[in-house]
Amino acid sequence: MTSTAGEIVIGAPGKNQRKLVGRVVSDKRAKTVTVLVERRVTHDLYGKIVGKSRKYHAHDEKGEYKAGDMVEIAESRPISKTKSWVVTRLVQKARIV
């Protein structure tokens, strides 16, 4: 990974680089989006499938992703106190209702 003049650039994807897919729930901050990642896991004791979710703050350099968009995020070096992820690509554009 390299950084030049305040721009965050991801290098070649590493072998152990984590990638997640989630929905943008907030795009109100400058160069940052909040991504909600939902997953389904089996409960340890009861065996029932339970939905779990977690929010990640991801870097969006150009501010091109809006609320409702499905995006892929990749782990990167820490950019701020809460931001260690970078949006890599748009999976699906939000539907206009």
C-alpha positions as CSV (number, residue, x, y, z in Angstrom):
1,M,0.0,0.0,0.0
2,T,1.2,3.5,-0.8
3,S,-0.1,6.9,0.2
4,T,0.7,10.1,-1.7
5,A,-0.5,13.6,-1.0
6,G,-3.3,12.5,1.3
7,E,-4.7,10.0,-1.1
8,I,-5.4,6.4,0.1
9,V,-4.4,3.7,-2.4
10,I,-4.7,0.0,-1.9
11,G,-1.9,-2.0,-3.3
12,A,-2.3,-5.4,-4.8
13,P,-4.7,-7.5,-2.8
14,G,-2.8,-9.5,-0.3
15,K,-3.3,-13.2,0.3
16,N,-4.8,-12.6,3.7
17,Q,-6.7,-9.4,3.0
18,R,-10.2,-9.6,4.3
19,K,-13.1,-8.5,2.0
20,L,-16.7,-8.0,3.0
21,V,-19.9,-7.1,1.2
22,G,-22.4,-4.9,2.8
23,R,-24.9,-2.0,2.3
24,V,-24.1,1.6,2.8
25,V,-26.3,3.0,5.6
26,S,-24.7,6.5,5.9
27,D,-22.8,8.7,3.6
28,K,-23.0,12.0,5.6
29,R,-19.3,12.3,6.6
30,A,-16.6,13.6,4.3
31,K,-14.8,10.7,2.5
32,T,-16.4,8.1,4.8
33,V,-19.3,5.7,4.4
34,T,-20.8,3.5,7.1
35,V,-21.3,-0.1,5.8
36,L,-23.6,-2.6,7.4
37,V,-22.4,-6.2,6.9
38,E,-25.0,-8.8,7.7
39,R,-24.2,-12.5,8.1
40,R,-26.1,-15.6,9.1
41,V,-24.6,-18.0,11.7
42,T,-25.8,-21.1,13.5
43,H,-26.4,-20.6,17.3
44,D,-23.8,-22.6,19.3
45,L,-26.3,-24.2,21.7
46,Y,-29.7,-24.3,19.9
47,G,-28.6,-24.7,16.3
48,K,-31.0,-22.1,15.1
49,I,-29.8,-19.8,12.3
50,V,-29.4,-16.3,13.7
51,G,-28.8,-13.0,11.8
52,K,-25.8,-10.9,13.0
53,S,-24.7,-7.6,11.8
54,R,-21.8,-5.2,12.2
55,K,-21.1,-1.7,11.0
56,Y,-17.8,-0.7,9.5
57,H,-16.5,2.8,8.6
58,A,-14.9,2.7,5.2
59,H,-12.9,5.2,3.2
60,D,-14.6,6.6,0.1
61,E,-12.1,9.0,-1.5
62,K,-14.4,10.5,-4.2
63,G,-17.7,10.4,-2.2
64,E,-19.3,8.4,-5.0
65,Y,-21.2,5.8,-2.9
66,K,-24.7,6.7,-1.5
67,A,-27.0,5.2,1.1
68,G,-28.5,1.9,-0.1
69,D,-25.6,1.0,-2.4
70,M,-24.2,-2.6,-2.0
71,V,-20.4,-2.3,-1.9
72,E,-17.3,-4.4,-1.3
73,I,-14.9,-3.3,1.4
74,A,-11.3,-4.4,2.0
75,E,-9.2,-4.2,5.1
76,S,-6.4,-1.7,5.0
77,R,-4.0,0.2,7.2
78,P,-5.7,2.3,9.9
79,I,-6.8,5.6,8.3
80,S,-8.3,7.1,11.5
81,K,-9.4,6.0,15.0
82,T,-12.4,4.1,13.7
83,K,-11.6,3.6,10.0
84,S,-9.5,0.6,8.8
85,W,-11.5,-0.3,5.7
86,V,-11.6,1.0,2.1
87,V,-14.4,0.7,-0.4
88,T,-13.1,-1.3,-3.4
89,R,-16.0,-1.6,-5.7
90,L,-19.7,-1.1,-6.2
91,V,-21.6,-4.4,-6.2
92,Q,-25.2,-3.1,-6.8
93,K,-26.6,0.4,-7.1
94,A,-29.4,1.4,-4.7
95,R,-32.9,1.2,-6.1
96,I,-34.9,4.4,-6.3
97,V,-38.2,4.0,-4.6
